[in-house]
Amino acid sequence: MKLILAVVQDQDSARLMNAMVDHNFRVTKLASTGGFLKSGNTTFMIGTEDIRVEKALQVIKDNCKSREQLMAPVSPMGGNADSYIPYPVEVEVGGATVFVLPVEQFHHF
């Protein structure tokens, strides 16, 4: 048995949840916050048999697409902020960060 942890952007979470349920995966959804862009994301915990891991990864890949987004840069620390004019920067967001972990024991009470 494996535990899949998938961190996805909030924009993809509803679509991914529906797809996982459609493919008979049991999913626990947790709200989380990213450290780099300080934006909301969702962490999915998926417990599944070893033989279904590749299918789960394919469902995640099909439903979590990366996209370009304009972000305002953070003002510089120190120095004169009066002359600082932030120009939006295009960054890639979305997709999924996925961890597949072995499960030593599983109990359902």
TORMARKOL-261934 format. One record per atom (N, C-alpha, C, O): residue number from 1; residue in three letters; atom name; x, y, z. Coordinates in Angstrom, 1 decimal. Layout:
NUM/ALA/CA/X/Y/Z
...
END
This chain:
1/MET/N/0.8/-1.2/0.0
1/MET/CA/0.0/0.0/0.0
1/MET/C/0.9/1.2/0.0
1/MET/O/2.0/1.2/0.6
2/LYS/N/0.4/2.3/-0.6
2/LYS/CA/1.1/3.6/-0.7
2/LYS/C/0.2/4.7/-0.3
2/LYS/O/-1.0/4.7/-0.4
3/LEU/N/0.9/5.8/0.2
3/LEU/CA/0.2/7.0/0.5
3/LEU/C/0.8/8.1/-0.5
3/LEU/O/2.0/8.3/-0.5
4/ILE/N/-0.1/8.7/-1.2
4/ILE/CA/0.2/9.7/-2.2
4/ILE/C/-0.1/11.0/-1.6
4/ILE/O/-1.3/11.3/-1.2
5/LEU/N/0.8/11.9/-1.5
5/LEU/CA/0.6/13.3/-1.1
5/LEU/C/0.7/14.2/-2.3
5/LEU/O/1.8/14.2/-2.9
6/ALA/N/-0.3/14.9/-2.7
6/ALA/CA/-0.3/15.7/-3.9
6/ALA/C/-0.6/17.1/-3.5
6/ALA/O/-1.7/17.4/-3.0
7/VAL/N/0.3/18.1/-3.7
7/VAL/CA/0.1/19.5/-3.4
7/VAL/C/-0.3/20.2/-4.7
7/VAL/O/0.6/20.2/-5.7
8/VAL/N/-1.5/20.7/-4.8
8/VAL/CA/-1.9/21.3/-6.1
8/VAL/C/-2.5/22.7/-5.8
8/VAL/O/-2.8/23.1/-4.7
9/GLN/N/-2.5/23.5/-6.9
9/GLN/CA/-3.0/24.9/-6.8
9/GLN/C/-4.5/24.8/-6.6
9/GLN/O/-5.2/23.9/-7.1
10/ASP/N/-5.1/25.7/-5.8
10/ASP/CA/-6.5/25.7/-5.5
10/ASP/C/-7.4/25.7/-6.7
10/ASP/O/-8.5/25.1/-6.7
11/GLN/N/-6.9/26.3/-7.8
11/GLN/CA/-7.7/26.3/-9.1
11/GLN/C/-8.0/24.9/-9.6
11/GLN/O/-8.9/24.7/-10.3
12/ASP/N/-7.1/24.0/-9.3
12/ASP/CA/-7.2/22.7/-9.8
12/ASP/C/-7.8/21.7/-8.9
12/ASP/O/-8.1/20.5/-9.2
13/SER/N/-8.1/22.1/-7.6
13/SER/CA/-8.5/21.2/-6.6
13/SER/C/-9.9/20.5/-6.8
13/SER/O/-10.0/19.3/-6.6
14/ALA/N/-10.9/21.3/-7.2
14/ALA/CA/-12.2/20.7/-7.4
14/ALA/C/-12.2/19.7/-8.6
14/ALA/O/-12.8/18.7/-8.5
15/ARG/N/-11.5/20.1/-9.7
15/ARG/CA/-11.4/19.2/-10.8
15/ARG/C/-10.7/17.9/-10.5
15/ARG/O/-11.2/16.8/-10.8
16/LEU/N/-9.6/18.0/-9.7
16/LEU/CA/-8.9/16.8/-9.3
16/LEU/C/-9.7/16.0/-8.4
16/LEU/O/-9.8/14.7/-8.5
17/MET/N/-10.4/16.6/-7.4
17/MET/CA/-11.2/15.8/-6.5
17/MET/C/-12.3/15.0/-7.2
17/MET/O/-12.5/13.8/-7.0
18/ASN/N/-13.0/15.7/-8.2
18/ASN/CA/-14.0/15.0/-9.0
18/ASN/C/-13.4/13.8/-9.8
18/ASN/O/-14.0/12.8/-9.8
19/ALA/N/-12.3/14.0/-10.4
19/ALA/CA/-11.6/13.0/-11.2
19/ALA/C/-11.2/11.8/-10.3
19/ALA/O/-11.3/10.7/-10.7
20/MET/N/-10.7/12.1/-9.1
20/MET/CA/-10.2/11.0/-8.2
20/MET/C/-11.4/10.2/-7.8
20/MET/O/-11.4/8.9/-7.8
21/VAL/N/-12.5/10.8/-7.5
21/VAL/CA/-13.8/10.1/-7.1
21/VAL/C/-14.3/9.3/-8.3
21/VAL/O/-14.7/8.1/-8.1
22/ASP/N/-14.3/9.9/-9.5
22/ASP/CA/-14.7/9.2/-10.7
22/ASP/C/-13.9/7.9/-10.9
22/ASP/O/-14.4/6.9/-11.5
23/HIS/N/-12.6/7.9/-10.5
23/HIS/CA/-11.7/6.7/-10.7
23/HIS/C/-11.7/5.9/-9.4
23/HIS/O/-10.7/5.0/-9.3
24/ASN/N/-12.6/6.1/-8.5
24/ASN/CA/-12.7/5.2/-7.3
24/ASN/C/-11.5/5.3/-6.4
24/ASN/O/-11.1/4.3/-5.8
25/PHE/N/-10.9/6.5/-6.2
25/PHE/CA/-9.9/6.7/-5.2
25/PHE/C/-10.5/7.4/-4.0
25/PHE/O/-11.4/8.3/-4.2
26/ARG/N/-10.1/7.0/-2.9
26/ARG/CA/-10.5/7.7/-1.6
26/ARG/C/-9.5/8.7/-1.3
26/ARG/O/-8.3/8.5/-1.3
27/VAL/N/-10.1/9.9/-1.1
27/VAL/CA/-9.2/11.1/-1.0
27/VAL/C/-9.6/11.9/0.2
27/VAL/O/-10.7/12.1/0.5
28/THR/N/-8.5/12.4/0.9
28/THR/CA/-8.7/13.4/2.0
28/THR/C/-8.1/14.7/1.5
28/THR/O/-6.9/14.7/1.1
29/LYS/N/-8.9/15.8/1.6
29/LYS/CA/-8.4/17.1/1.0
29/LYS/C/-8.1/18.0/2.2
29/LYS/O/-9.0/18.2/3.1
30/LEU/N/-6.9/18.6/2.2
30/LEU/CA/-6.5/19.6/3.2
30/LEU/C/-6.2/20.9/2.6
30/LEU/O/-5.5/21.0/1.6
31/ALA/N/-6.6/22.0/3.2
31/ALA/CA/-6.2/23.3/2.8
31/ALA/C/-4.8/23.6/3.3
31/ALA/O/-4.5/23.3/4.4
32/SER/N/-4.0/24.2/2.4
32/SER/CA/-2.6/24.5/2.8
32/SER/C/-2.2/25.8/2.1
32/SER/O/-2.9/26.3/1.2
33/THR/N/-1.0/26.3/2.5
33/THR/CA/-0.5/27.5/1.9
33/THR/C/0.9/27.3/1.4
33/THR/O/1.7/26.7/2.1
34/GLY/N/1.2/27.7/0.2
34/GLY/CA/2.5/27.6/-0.4
34/GLY/C/3.5/28.6/0.3
34/GLY/O/3.1/29.7/0.6
35/GLY/N/4.8/28.3/0.3
35/GLY/CA/5.7/29.2/0.9
35/GLY/C/6.3/30.2/-0.1
35/GLY/O/6.7/31.3/0.3
36/PHE/N/6.5/29.8/-1.3
36/PHE/CA/7.1/30.6/-2.3
36/PHE/C/6.3/31.8/-2.7
36/PHE/O/6.7/32.9/-2.6
37/LEU/N/5.1/31.5/-3.2
37/LEU/CA/4.2/32.6/-3.7
37/LEU/C/3.2/33.0/-2.6
37/LEU/O/2.4/33.9/-2.9
38/LYS/N/3.2/32.4/-1.5
38/LYS/CA/2.3/32.7/-0.4
38/LYS/C/0.8/32.6/-0.8
38/LYS/O/0.0/33.3/-0.3
39/SER/N/0.5/31.7/-1.7
39/SER/CA/-0.8/31.5/-2.2
39/SER/C/-1.4/30.2/-1.7
39/SER/O/-0.7/29.3/-1.3
40/GLY/N/-2.8/30.2/-1.7
40/GLY/CA/-3.5/29.0/-1.3
40/GLY/C/-3.3/27.8/-2.2
40/GLY/O/-3.2/28.0/-3.4
41/ASN/N/-3.2/26.6/-1.6
41/ASN/CA/-3.1/25.4/-2.4
41/ASN/C/-3.8/24.4/-1.6
41/ASN/O/-4.3/24.6/-0.5
42/THR/N/-4.0/23.2/-2.2
42/THR/CA/-4.7/22.1/-1.6
42/THR/C/-3.8/20.9/-1.5
42/THR/O/-3.1/20.6/-2.5
43/THR/N/-3.7/20.2/-0.4
43/THR/CA/-2.9/19.0/-0.3
43/THR/C/-3.9/17.8/-0.3
43/THR/O/-4.8/17.8/0.6
44/PHE/N/-3.7/16.8/-1.2
44/PHE/CA/-4.6/15.6/-1.2
44/PHE/C/-3.8/14.5/-0.6
44/PHE/O/-2.6/14.3/-0.9
45/MET/N/-4.4/13.7/0.3
45/MET/CA/-3.9/12.5/0.8
45/MET/C/-4.7/11.3/0.2
45/MET/O/-5.9/11.2/0.4
46/ILE/N/-4.0/10.5/-0.5
46/ILE/CA/-4.6/9.4/-1.2
46/ILE/C/-3.9/8.1/-0.8
46/ILE/O/-2.8/7.9/-1.1
47/GLY/N/-4.7/7.2/-0.2
47/GLY/CA/-4.2/5.9/0.1
47/GLY/C/-4.6/4.9/-0.9
47/GLY/O/-5.8/4.9/-1.3
48/THR/N/-3.7/4.1/-1.5
48/THR/CA/-4.1/3.2/-2.6
48/THR/C/-3.2/2.0/-2.6
48/THR/O/-2.1/2.0/-2.0
49/GLU/N/-3.6/0.9/-3.3
49/GLU/CA/-2.8/-0.3/-3.5
49/GLU/C/-1.7/0.1/-4.4
49/GLU/O/-1.8/1.0/-5.2
50/ASP/N/-0.6/-0.7/-4.3
50/ASP/CA/0.6/-0.4/-5.1
50/ASP/C/0.3/-0.5/-6.6
50/ASP/O/0.8/0.4/-7.4
51/ILE/N/-0.6/-1.4/-7.0
51/ILE/CA/-0.9/-1.5/-8.5
51/ILE/C/-1.7/-0.3/-9.0
51/ILE/O/-1.8/-0.2/-10.3
52/ARG/N/-2.3/0.5/-8.2
52/ARG/CA/-3.1/1.6/-8.6
52/ARG/C/-2.3/3.0/-8.6
52/ARG/O/-2.9/4.0/-8.9
53/VAL/N/-1.1/3.0/-8.1
53/VAL/CA/-0.3/4.2/-8.0
53/VAL/C/-0.2/4.9/-9.3
53/VAL/O/-0.4/6.1/-9.4
54/GLU/N/0.2/4.2/-10.4
54/GLU/CA/0.4/4.8/-11.7
54/GLU/C/-0.9/5.4/-12.2
54/GLU/O/-0.8/6.5/-12.8
55/LYS/N/-2.0/4.8/-12.0
55/LYS/CA/-3.3/5.4/-12.4
55/LYS/C/-3.6/6.7/-11.6
55/LYS/O/-4.0/7.6/-12.2
56/ALA/N/-3.3/6.7/-10.3
56/ALA/CA/-3.5/7.9/-9.5
56/ALA/C/-2.7/9.0/-10.0
56/ALA/O/-3.1/10.2/-10.1
57/LEU/N/-1.4/8.7/-10.3
57/LEU/CA/-0.5/9.7/-10.8
57/LEU/C/-0.9/10.3/-12.2
57/LEU/O/-0.8/11.5/-12.4
58/GLN/N/-1.5/9.4/-13.0
58/GLN/CA/-2.0/9.9/-14.3
58/GLN/C/-3.2/10.8/-14.1
58/GLN/O/-3.3/11.8/-14.9
59/VAL/N/-4.1/10.5/-13.2
59/VAL/CA/-5.2/11.3/-13.0
59/VAL/C/-4.8/12.7/-12.5
59/VAL/O/-5.3/13.7/-12.9
60/ILE/N/-3.8/12.7/-11.6
60/ILE/CA/-3.3/14.0/-11.1
60/ILE/C/-2.7/14.8/-12.2
60/ILE/O/-2.9/16.0/-12.4
61/LYS/N/-1.9/14.1/-13.0
61/LYS/CA/-1.2/14.8/-14.1
61/LYS/C/-2.2/15.4/-15.1
61/LYS/O/-2.0/16.5/-15.7
62/ASP/N/-3.3/14.6/-15.4
62/ASP/CA/-4.3/15.1/-16.4
62/ASP/C/-5.1/16.2/-15.9
62/ASP/O/-5.7/17.0/-16.7
63/ASN/N/-5.2/16.4/-14.6
63/ASN/CA/-6.1/17.5/-14.0
63/ASN/C/-5.4/18.6/-13.3
63/ASN/O/-6.0/19.6/-12.9
64/CYS/N/-4.1/18.6/-13.3
64/CYS/CA/-3.3/19.7/-12.6
64/CYS/C/-2.3/20.3/-13.6
64/CYS/O/-1.2/19.8/-13.7
65/LYS/N/-2.7/21.3/-14.3
65/LYS/CA/-1.9/21.9/-15.4
65/LYS/C/-1.1/23.1/-14.8
65/LYS/O/-1.7/23.9/-14.0
66/SER/N/0.1/23.3/-15.3
66/SER/CA/0.8/24.5/-14.9
66/SER/C/0.4/25.6/-15.9
66/SER/O/0.0/25.4/-17.0
67/ARG/N/0.5/26.9/-15.4
67/ARG/CA/0.1/28.0/-16.2
67/ARG/C/0.9/29.2/-15.8
67/ARG/O/1.5/29.2/-14.8
68/GLU/N/0.9/30.2/-16.7
68/GLU/CA/1.7/31.4/-16.4
68/GLU/C/0.8/32.4/-15.7
68/GLU/O/-0.4/32.5/-16.0
69/GLN/N/1.3/33.1/-14.7
69/GLN/CA/0.6/34.1/-14.0
69/GLN/C/1.4/35.3/-13.7
69/GLN/O/2.6/35.1/-13.4
70/LEU/N/0.9/36.5/-13.7
70/LEU/CA/1.6/37.7/-13.4
70/LEU/C/1.6/37.9/-11.9
70/LEU/O/0.5/37.8/-11.2
71/MET/N/2.8/38.2/-11.3
71/MET/CA/2.9/38.4/-9.8
71/MET/C/3.6/39.7/-9.6
71/MET/O/4.6/40.0/-10.3
72/ALA/N/3.2/40.5/-8.6
72/ALA/CA/3.9/41.7/-8.2
72/ALA/C/5.1/41.3/-7.3
72/ALA/O/4.9/40.6/-6.4
73/PRO/N/6.3/41.7/-7.7
73/PRO/CA/7.5/41.3/-6.8
73/PRO/C/7.4/42.0/-5.5
73/PRO/O/6.8/43.1/-5.3
74/VAL/N/8.1/41.4/-4.5
74/VAL/CA/8.1/42.0/-3.2
74/VAL/C/9.1/43.2/-3.2
74/VAL/O/10.1/43.1/-3.8
75/SER/N/8.8/44.2/-2.4
75/SER/CA/9.6/45.4/-2.4
75/SER/C/11.0/45.0/-1.7
75/SER/O/11.0/44.2/-0.9
76/PRO/N/12.0/45.7/-2.1
76/PRO/CA/13.4/45.4/-1.6
76/PRO/C/13.5/45.7/-0.1
76/PRO/O/12.9/46.7/0.4
77/MET/N/14.2/44.9/0.6
77/MET/CA/14.5/45.2/2.0
77/MET/C/15.7/46.1/2.1
77/MET/O/16.7/45.9/1.5
78/GLY/N/15.5/47.1/3.0
78/GLY/CA/16.6/48.1/3.1
78/GLY/C/16.6/48.9/1.9
78/GLY/O/16.0/48.6/0.9
79/GLY/N/17.4/50.0/1.9
79/GLY/CA/17.4/50.8/0.8
79/GLY/C/16.2/51.7/0.7
79/GLY/O/15.4/51.7/1.6
80/ASN/N/16.1/52.5/-0.4
80/ASN/CA/15.1/53.5/-0.6
80/ASN/C/13.9/52.8/-1.3
80/ASN/O/14.0/52.5/-2.5
81/ALA/N/12.8/52.6/-0.6
81/ALA/CA/11.6/52.0/-1.3
81/ALA/C/10.8/53.1/-2.0
81/ALA/O/9.9/52.7/-2.8
82/ASP/N/11.1/54.4/-1.8
82/ASP/CA/10.4/55.4/-2.5
82/ASP/C/10.5/55.4/-4.0
82/ASP/O/9.6/55.6/-4.8
83/SER/N/11.7/55.0/-4.5
83/SER/CA/12.0/54.9/-5.9
83/SER/C/11.7/53.6/-6.5
83/SER/O/11.9/53.3/-7.7
84/TYR/N/11.3/52.6/-5.7
84/TYR/CA/11.0/51.3/-6.2
84/TYR/C/9.7/51.2/-6.9
84/TYR/O/8.6/51.5/-6.3
85/ILE/N/9.6/50.8/-8.1
85/ILE/CA/8.4/50.6/-8.9
85/ILE/C/8.3/49.2/-9.2
85/ILE/O/9.0/48.7/-10.1
86/PRO/N/7.3/48.4/-8.6
86/PRO/CA/7.2/47.0/-8.9
86/PRO/C/6.6/46.8/-10.3
86/PRO/O/5.5/47.3/-10.5
87/TYR/N/7.3/46.0/-11.1
87/TYR/CA/6.7/45.6/-12.4
87/TYR/C/6.3/44.2/-12.2
87/TYR/O/7.0/43.3/-11.7
88/PRO/N/5.1/43.8/-12.7
88/PRO/CA/4.7/42.4/-12.6
88/PRO/C/5.7/41.5/-13.3
88/PRO/O/6.2/41.8/-14.4
89/VAL/N/5.9/40.3/-12.7
89/VAL/CA/6.8/39.3/-13.3
89/VAL/C/5.9/38.1/-13.6
89/VAL/O/5.1/37.7/-12.8
90/GLU/N/6.2/37.5/-14.8
90/GLU/CA/5.4/36.3/-15.1
90/GLU/C/6.1/35.1/-14.5
90/GLU/O/7.3/34.8/-14.8
91/VAL/N/5.3/34.3/-13.8
91/VAL/CA/5.9/33.1/-13.1
91/VAL/C/5.0/31.9/-13.5
91/VAL/O/3.8/32.1/-13.8
92/GLU/N/5.6/30.7/-13.5
92/GLU/CA/4.8/29.5/-13.7
92/GLU/C/4.2/29.0/-12.4
92/GLU/O/4.9/28.8/-11.4
93/VAL/N/2.9/28.8/-12.4
93/VAL/CA/2.2/28.3/-11.2
93/VAL/C/1.4/27.0/-11.6
93/VAL/O/1.2/26.7/-12.8
94/GLY/N/0.9/26.3/-10.7
94/GLY/CA/0.0/25.2/-10.9
94/GLY/C/0.8/23.9/-11.1
94/GLY/O/2.0/23.8/-10.5
95/GLY/N/0.3/22.9/-11.7
95/GLY/CA/0.9/21.6/-11.8
95/GLY/C/0.7/21.0/-10.4
95/GLY/O/-0.3/21.3/-9.7
96/ALA/N/1.5/20.0/-10.1
96/ALA/CA/1.3/19.3/-8.8
96/ALA/C/2.7/18.9/-8.3
96/ALA/O/3.6/18.5/-9.1
97/THR/N/2.9/18.9/-7.0
97/THR/CA/4.1/18.3/-6.4
97/THR/C/3.6/17.1/-5.7
97/THR/O/2.7/17.2/-4.8
98/VAL/N/4.1/15.9/-6.0
98/VAL/CA/3.6/14.7/-5.6
98/VAL/C/4.7/13.8/-4.9
98/VAL/O/5.8/13.7/-5.3
99/PHE/N/4.3/13.3/-3.7
99/PHE/CA/5.2/12.4/-3.0
99/PHE/C/4.4/11.0/-2.9
99/PHE/O/3.2/11.0/-2.6
100/VAL/N/5.1/10.0/-3.1
100/VAL/CA/4.6/8.6/-3.0
100/VAL/C/5.4/7.9/-1.8
100/VAL/O/6.6/7.7/-1.9
101/LEU/N/4.7/7.6/-0.8
101/LEU/CA/5.3/7.0/0.4
101/LEU/C/4.8/5.6/0.7
101/LEU/O/3.6/5.3/0.5
102/PRO/N/5.7/4.8/1.2
102/PRO/CA/5.2/3.4/1.6
102/PRO/C/4.4/3.5/2.8
102/PRO/O/4.7/4.3/3.7
103/VAL/N/3.4/2.6/2.9
103/VAL/CA/2.6/2.5/4.1
103/VAL/C/2.9/1.2/4.8
103/VAL/O/2.6/0.1/4.2
104/GLU/N/3.4/1.2/6.0
104/GLU/CA/3.7/0.0/6.7
104/GLU/C/2.5/-0.7/7.2
104/GLU/O/2.3/-1.9/7.2
105/GLN/N/1.5/0.1/7.8
105/GLN/CA/0.3/-0.4/8.3
105/GLN/C/-0.9/0.5/7.9
105/GLN/O/-0.7/1.7/7.8
106/PHE/N/-2.1/-0.1/7.8
106/PHE/CA/-3.3/0.7/7.5
106/PHE/C/-4.4/0.1/8.4
106/PHE/O/-4.6/-1.1/8.4
107/HIS/N/-5.0/1.0/9.1
107/HIS/CA/-6.1/0.6/10.0
107/HIS/C/-7.3/1.5/9.7
107/HIS/O/-7.2/2.7/9.6
108/HIS/N/-8.5/0.9/9.6
108/HIS/CA/-9.8/1.6/9.5
108/HIS/C/-10.7/1.2/10.6
108/HIS/O/-11.1/0.0/10.6
109/PHE/N/-11.0/2.1/11.5
109/PHE/CA/-11.8/1.7/12.7
109/PHE/C/-13.2/2.3/12.6
109/PHE/O/-14.0/2.1/13.5
END
